[in-house]
Amino acid sequence: MSSERTHHTDELVLLPWIAALRVLGDRAVRFRVLTPPYAAVGVGVLRALRVRALGGEHDGAWELVAGYDGYERI
């Protein structure tokens, strides 16, 4: 990873999640998908919403939080 913190994490936001994951390379990643507070199915592309370096006991790992373009109640 470059000294620029992986391309500046802002550049990864709204990329399809797999593209953001590729940029992070072989680094340890904690992956989460945001979901609405009701039963729903994701619609559209799953995109990176937040990418950040984790510290503390997770030092060296990254968090990638993703969400869909939209959600439909089920």
C-alpha positions in Angstrom: 0.0 0.0 0.0 1.3 3.4 -0.8 2.0 6.1 1.7 -1.2 7.8 0.4 -3.3 5.3 2.4 -4.5 3.2 -0.6 -5.3 5.9 -3.1 -7.0 8.1 -0.6 -9.9 6.2 0.7 -12.4 8.8 -0.6 -11.6 7.5 -4.1 -12.9 4.1 -3.2 -16.3 5.3 -2.0 -19.1 4.3 -4.4 -17.0 1.9 -6.4 -18.5 -1.5 -6.7 -17.3 -3.4 -3.6 -15.2 -5.9 -5.5 -13.3 -3.0 -7.2 -12.6 -1.4 -3.8 -11.5 -4.8 -2.5 -9.0 -5.2 -5.4 -7.4 -1.9 -4.6 -6.9 -3.0 -1.0 -5.0 -6.0 -2.4 -3.9 -8.7 0.0 -4.6 -6.7 3.2 -6.8 -8.0 5.9 -10.3 -6.6 5.4 -13.3 -6.6 7.7 -16.3 -6.6 5.4 -19.9 -5.5 6.4 -23.0 -4.8 4.4 -25.4 -2.1 5.8 -29.0 -3.1 5.8 -32.2 -1.2 6.6 -34.0 -1.8 9.9 -36.7 -3.8 8.1 -36.8 -7.0 6.0 -35.5 -6.1 2.6 -33.6 -7.3 -0.4 -30.7 -5.3 -1.9 -31.3 -3.9 -5.5 -28.6 -2.7 -7.9 -24.9 -2.7 -7.3 -23.3 -3.4 -4.0 -20.9 -0.4 -3.5 -18.3 0.6 -1.0 -19.7 3.2 1.3 -16.9 3.5 3.8 -13.3 2.3 3.6 -11.0 3.0 6.5 -7.9 1.7 8.2 -8.5 0.0 11.6 -6.2 0.6 14.5 -5.6 -0.9 17.9 -5.9 -4.7 17.9 -6.8 -4.6 14.2 -3.7 -2.6 13.3 -3.0 -3.1 9.6 -6.5 -4.3 8.8 -9.1 -2.3 6.8 -12.8 -2.0 7.2 -15.0 -2.0 4.0 -18.7 -1.2 4.6 -20.9 -1.7 1.6 -24.5 -1.0 0.7 -26.8 -1.5 -2.3 -28.0 1.2 -4.6 -31.5 0.6 -3.1 -33.6 -1.8 -1.1 -37.0 -3.3 -1.6 -39.2 -4.3 1.4 -40.0 -8.0 1.5 
